[in-house]
Amino acid sequence: MARFKKDKKRELPALGTGSMADIVFMFLFFFMVISNMRETDVKVKFIVPGASEIQKLEKKSLVATIYMGMPKSENENTLPPGKVSVQLNDQTIKQENFVRDVRDFIAVEKESRSDEDRQKLTFSIKADQDIQMRYINLIKNELRTNNALKINYATTKRERKQAESKE
């Protein structure tokens, strides 16, 4: 019977990295598909009012949202101290910087869109049902001053019977 001799220690073959790029891109694509885009961290408490006649917005990607309500924490900026907090993007705005911050918000939202989408851009106001209308009018007037004329008021669906009985 013949014996097999080991002459040398055999080395492991080099690891093939040719398909590694394919695997990395496959994982990247997978996680891009299943993950959600970052949502705005709402720092304002609000309950939107009910309405009997509502319409859904066509393209939510063409909507810039303004939140109005009571601040969730004491550290948030408010219009009159402690009353109403207005949130644009991820920041609440101070009363003394109100006009400048709203103007900057509108400019940033318009600049981040294409020319065609700028015409369709809608500013949605999500305000608490107990907010006084004068605060909403401040925002609305500033939007109009800066030529942001498509304004939407966020509501929830309310049954017609309930609406008629309350009137």
N, C-alpha and C positions, 0 to 999 in steps of 0.2 A: 504494500500500500504506500502511496506517495504522500509525502508530507508537504504542506504548503508553508513556505517561510515568508515572514514579513520582513522585507528588506529595510524599509524606512517607515517612519510615521507618515501617514497620509494626511494632507492638509484638506480642510474643508473647501469646497469650491466657493468662489465669490458670489455674494448675493446679487441676483439680477434686479436692477432697479428700473428697468425699462417700462414696466407697467405701473410703477408707483404713481406717476402723474395721473394716469387714468383713474386710479382708485381714489386719490385725493380729490379730483374734480367730481367724481361720483358722490363722495361724501358731502362735498360742498353744495352740490346741486340738491341733494336729498334734504339737507338742513335748511336750505333757502326755501324749499317748497313747503316744508312742514312748519316752519316758524312763523310767528305773527310779527308784523311790523310794530314798532314801539308805539304805544298809545300815549296820549297825554295823561300825566298824573294830575288828576283834578284835585285842587286844593280848596274847593268851594262846595258847601252843602247847598243842594238845590233840588226842588221837586218841580218838574215842569207842569204848567197848567194843562187842563184838559180842553179839548175842542171837539165840536161835533163834525166839522168839515175840515179834513186835513188832506194834504198831498205829500207823497214821498218824493224826495229829491232823486233826480236821475243818476247823477254821478257823485258819489260821496267823496271822491278824490278831489273834486273841485269845490270843496266846502272848507272854509276857515271858521273855526268855532271860537266864540267868546262866551265865557262862563261868568255868571253873576249870581251871587248869593251870599249867605253868611260864611265867614271864614271858618275852616275846619280847625285851625289852631290860632292861638293868640298872637303868634309871631307874624301872621300874614298882614299885608298892607290892606287898608280899607279906605273907602272914599271919605265919608265923615268918620272920624275915629270910632271903630267898633261896630259900624253899621253894615255896610255893603262892601264885599270884596269882588273885584273884577279881575279875571284871569285871562291873559293873552298868552298863547303857547303854554309855557311851563312856569310863568311868573305872574304874580299878582302885582298890580300897579299902584303906585302912591298917588294921592290926590294932587300933589304939586307937579307931578310929571304926567298927568293924565293925557293931555292933548298930544304931547310929544310921543308918549309910548303908543298911543292908538295910531298916530300917523306912521310911526316906524313899523308897527305890526302890519298895517295895510300895505306899506311899501314892500316889506319883506315877502308877504304873501303874493303880491302881484309879480315881483321880480323872480320868484321861484317857479313861475308858470310860463308856458310858451305864449306867444302872441294870441293864438287862437283860444287858448284856455283862459286868458285874462278876461276875455269878453264874457265867459261863462262862470267866472268865479263868484261864488255866493258866500256871504258872511252870515253865519248862523248864530243867533243869540240864544243861549240856553240859560234862561233866567228862572230863579225861584218864583213860584206862584205868588209869594207874599211880598216881592220886591215892589217898591213904589215906582210908578211909571216915570217919574222924573229922572231916575237913574238910567233907565232904559233909553229915554230920550237923549240923555247926554251922549251915550254911545252911538245912537242912531244919527244924531246931528253931526257927530265927528266923522262917521262913515260917509255921510252925504257930502260933507265939506271936502273930503279927500276923494271924491268921485267913485266911491264904492256904493253903487246904487242897488245892487241885488242883495236884499236883506231878508233873512228867513228867521222866523220865530219858532223854536222847537216846542212841540206840544205832544201830548199823548191823546189817544183816541178816547173820546167820551161818548157814551150812548146818547142818542137824541132824546130819549125819554127823560133821562136825568137832567139834560140841559134845559128842556122845556119846563120841568117841575121846579127848577131853581130860579127861573125867571118869573 
